Amino acid sequence: MEEKFQSMQHDFKENYYQHFTDEEENKLIYMDIFKEYVALVENYIEEELKKRISGFSMEEFSKSLESRHDQIGGDILEMLMSFTDFMTFKEMFLEYRSEKEGTGMDFSDLLTITSSGTSPADEHQGMQVDPESPREGPSSSR
């Protein structure tokens, strides 16, 4: 994606991430933020396409997408649809908040990388689960 779009998306997340919490029930404010986000993304896409295609109409483009969804690559259609999917939107904000607050899952202390003195083709390549890890896994009985 273009840097301009990524910057716009980052600024939007920065303005609203504090409203999102990882709870099953959604707050009413989420829908207002979601509608604003969808309008922002749609306006961005429309402006960029108008710059590139003379006489471009978002309405006609949307109708074309709907009628030709079987002719569009799955990845492209999935990406376009993800901009208007509420659960994808909410997850994006939860991940951003987690990154901002440093509350994401960090598994780096579970691995120890050592030189095994064997060829790089060795299937283990010196990576092991650290048995002295301070974290307990789901099957741990410490």
C-alpha positions in Angstrom: 0.0 0.0 0.0 1.1 3.5 -0.6 2.8 5.4 2.2 0.1 8.1 2.1 -2.6 5.5 2.8 -0.5 3.9 5.6 0.1 7.3 7.1 -3.6 8.2 7.0 -4.5 4.8 8.5 -1.9 5.2 11.2 -3.1 8.7 12.2 -6.7 7.4 12.3 -5.7 4.5 14.6 -3.7 6.9 16.8 -6.7 9.2 17.3 -9.1 6.4 18.3 -7.2 3.3 19.6 -7.8 4.2 23.3 -11.6 3.6 22.8 -11.1 -0.1 22.0 -11.0 -2.9 24.5 -10.8 -6.7 24.0 -14.2 -7.5 25.3 -16.9 -9.6 23.6 -19.5 -6.8 23.8 -18.9 -3.9 21.5 -19.3 -0.3 22.7 -21.6 2.0 20.8 -18.8 4.4 19.9 -17.2 1.6 17.8 -19.8 1.9 15.1 -19.4 5.7 14.9 -15.6 5.3 14.5 -16.1 2.4 12.0 -18.4 4.5 9.8 -15.9 7.4 9.9 -13.1 4.9 8.9 -15.1 3.4 6.0 -15.9 6.9 4.7 -12.2 7.9 5.0 -11.0 4.8 3.1 -13.7 5.1 0.5 -12.9 8.7 -0.1 -9.2 7.9 -0.4 -9.7 5.1 -2.9 -12.1 7.2 -4.9 -9.7 10.2 -5.0 -6.8 8.0 -6.1 -8.8 6.3 -8.8 -10.1 9.6 -10.1 -6.5 10.7 -10.5 -5.7 7.6 -12.5 -8.9 7.0 -14.5 -10.7 9.9 -16.2 -14.4 9.8 -15.7 -14.2 7.4 -12.8 -17.4 6.8 -10.8 -17.2 5.0 -7.4 -20.9 4.0 -7.8 -20.2 2.3 -11.2 -17.0 0.8 -9.8 -18.9 -0.7 -6.8 -21.6 -2.2 -9.1 -18.9 -3.6 -11.3 -17.2 -5.3 -8.3 -20.5 -6.8 -7.1 -21.3 -8.2 -10.6 -17.8 -9.5 -11.3 -16.6 -10.8 -7.9 -15.9 -14.2 -9.5 -13.5 -12.5 -12.0 -11.5 -10.6 -9.4 -8.5 -12.3 -7.6 -9.5 -13.5 -4.2 -6.7 -11.7 -2.4 -7.6 -8.3 -4.0 -11.3 -8.8 -3.3 -10.6 -9.9 0.3 -8.4 -6.8 0.9 -11.1 -4.5 -0.5 -13.8 -6.1 1.6 -11.6 -6.0 4.7 -11.8 -2.3 4.7 -15.6 -2.5 5.3 -15.6 -5.5 7.7 -16.3 -4.5 11.3 -14.5 -7.4 12.9 -11.4 -6.9 10.9 -11.6 -3.2 11.8 -11.9 -3.9 15.5 -9.1 -6.5 15.4 -6.9 -3.9 13.7 -7.5 -1.5 16.6 -7.0 -4.1 19.3 -3.6 -5.0 17.7 -2.6 -1.4 17.4 -3.5 -0.8 21.1 -1.6 -3.8 22.1 1.5 -2.6 20.2 1.2 0.9 21.6 0.8 -0.3 25.2 3.3 -3.1 24.9 0.8 -5.7 26.0 1.1 -8.0 23.0 2.3 -11.6 23.4 6.1 -11.8 23.5 7.4 -15.3 23.0 11.0 -14.3 22.6 12.1 -15.5 26.0 10.8 -19.0 25.2 13.5 -19.7 22.6 17.2 -20.1 23.0 19.3 -20.0 19.9 22.7 -21.7 20.2 25.3 -22.8 17.7 25.1 -26.5 17.3 28.3 -26.7 15.3 26.5 -28.7 12.6 25.5 -27.6 9.1 22.6 -25.1 8.6 20.7 -27.9 7.0 20.4 -29.6 10.4 16.6 -29.8 11.1 16.8 -28.2 14.6 19.3 -25.4 13.6 20.1 -24.9 17.3 16.6 -23.6 18.3 15.1 -25.1 21.4 12.3 -24.3 23.9 14.0 -23.0 27.0 13.0 -25.3 29.9 14.0 -22.6 32.4 11.6 -20.1 30.8 9.7 -17.9 33.4 6.5 -18.3 31.5 4.2 -21.3 31.9 2.6 -22.8 28.8 -0.8 -24.4 28.7 0.5 -27.9 29.3 3.0 -26.9 31.9 2.6 -28.4 35.4 5.0 -26.2 37.3 
